Amino acid sequence: MLLVVATGTAMAATGLASSPPYVPCAEIIGQASGPRVVGSRLVLGVLSVPPAYSAQSAVRVHGFGLWTHWRKAPVFVRGGRFIMTVTVPNGWRSRAAISWGSGVSPIASSVRFSGCGPGAPTSEWNAYAGGFYLRSLAACIPLSFQVGKRVVTERFGIGTRCR
């Protein structure tokens, strides 16, 4: 498994089989009583993600190595006892990366969320800031989501529609 991680301008790539970084529960920026924000999509019953298409392109950023563009895409994670892994497919890892949290979480090709403990109410949805890092202004990015043995791929059109 290739895991690409960047912090500021430092970037490392390793071929070691390591676990994707967790997005810590301490990085929750808010909460909602339900999964839906206007236009969002519910993934595997535990994650609310942005719509499939955003007309707004990514914005130019500096200081993140090969990641020259960024697009904000907050997510909401349901409370409860589970782990969700979000992954940029291998064929896309030179074109896109992801990061969620309040700045501590690295830019990566894969991240994990938990429901923030067995005591977390399942009616509570925790918000995380973050989004996509890109090498281009627009893209149709696939992300794979896994909870247990269930896996689904969703596409995110940033500045372009996915076909």
N, C-alpha and C positions, 0 to 999 in steps of 0.2 A: 504494500500500500504506500503510495507516495503522498506525504502530507506536506503541504506548503504552508509555512507560517511566516508572517511578517509583523514586525513591531516597529513603527516609525519607518526609518529607511533601512533598517537591518532586515535581511530576508534569509531564511535558511530552508533548504530542501533536504529531506532525509528519506532514504529508502527503507528505514527501519519500520517494522510493524508496530506502530504505537497507536494508542487509543486517541480518537479525536478529542480536542479539549472540550471541557464542560463550560457552558455559559452559566456562571454562578447565580444562584437565587438572589444573592446580594446585589445583583445588577438590574433587578426589576425596577422599572421607572414609573410604573403605575399599575392599576388594576381595573378590570371591567367585570360587570356581572354576567356578561355573555360573550360568545366567541366572535360575533359579527360586528365588523366596522363596515361602513358602506362599501360595497363592492368586493369585500374580502372573500376568501375561500376557506372552507373547513377541510383540513387534511387529517385523515385517520382519526377523527373525533377529538384530537387533542391539541391541534395547532391551527390558528387562524392566520392566514398569509394574505399578502396584497393580491389585487386582481390579476388576471392573466395578461392584461395589457395596460401599460402606462404610456400615454402620449408624450410625457416629459422624458427627454433623454437624460442620460447621466451627465454629471457636471465634472469639469476638469479639476483634478487634485494634484498636489505635488508632495513629494516626500514619502511615497509608498512604493518605491522600486518600480517594477513593471506595471503596477496598477495606476494607470493615469486618469481613470474616471471612477466616479462613485455615484450610486443611486440609493437614496434612503428607502428602506423597506422594513418598517417595524413589524414585529410579529407578536401574537398573543398566545400564551401556552396555558392550557387548562391545569388547574391544581389537581393533585392526586399522586398515585404511586406508579410511575412508568418512566421510561427513558426513550427519548426520540432522537434519532441521529439524522442530520440533514447533510447531504453530500453533493458536491459538484462532481458529475461523472468524469472519469479519467480523460476522455477526449476533450473536455472543456477546461481543464485545470491550467492551461496556459493562457486562457482567455477570460476566465472569471474566477472569483473567490468570494467568500462570504464572511461576515463578522456581525455578531450581535452582542449587546451588552453595553455598559457605560464606559467603554474605552480600555478596560483591562483585558478583555478577550482579544485574542490575536486574529489577524486576517488569516483564513484557513480554507482548505478545500473540504473540510468536514467539521461539524461541531455537534455537540450533544446538549440536549435540554432534559431536565427532569421536571416532574410535576411539583417539585419543591417539597417533597416529603409526604409520608403516609398521612399526616395530620392536616395537610392542605385541603381545604374544601374544594370539591370537584365543580362547584358552581362559580368558583373564582377563576378569572383569567388574568394571568400576569403578563404585562407588556414589557417588551425589550426593544430598545433602540438598535439600529444597525441597518444592514443592507448589503448591497452588492458592490464589489470592486471589479472593474473591467479594464480591458486594454483598448476599448473602443467606446465611441459615443453612444451606440445603440447595439442591442443584441437580443436574441431570443434564447434565454438561458434555461436549460433543464436542471432541476434539482430533484434528487431522490430523497424520500422521507421513509424512515423505517421505525416502527414500534413493534417490538417482539419479532415475529416472523412476517408481519404485514409490511409490504413495501409498495410505494406508489411514486410515480414521477410526475411532477407538475412543471409546466413551462411558464416563464416570466418574460413577457415582451417589454423591453425597456426601449422606448423611442421607436419601436418597430413591432408590427404584429407577428405573432408566431403562426406559421403555416402548418 
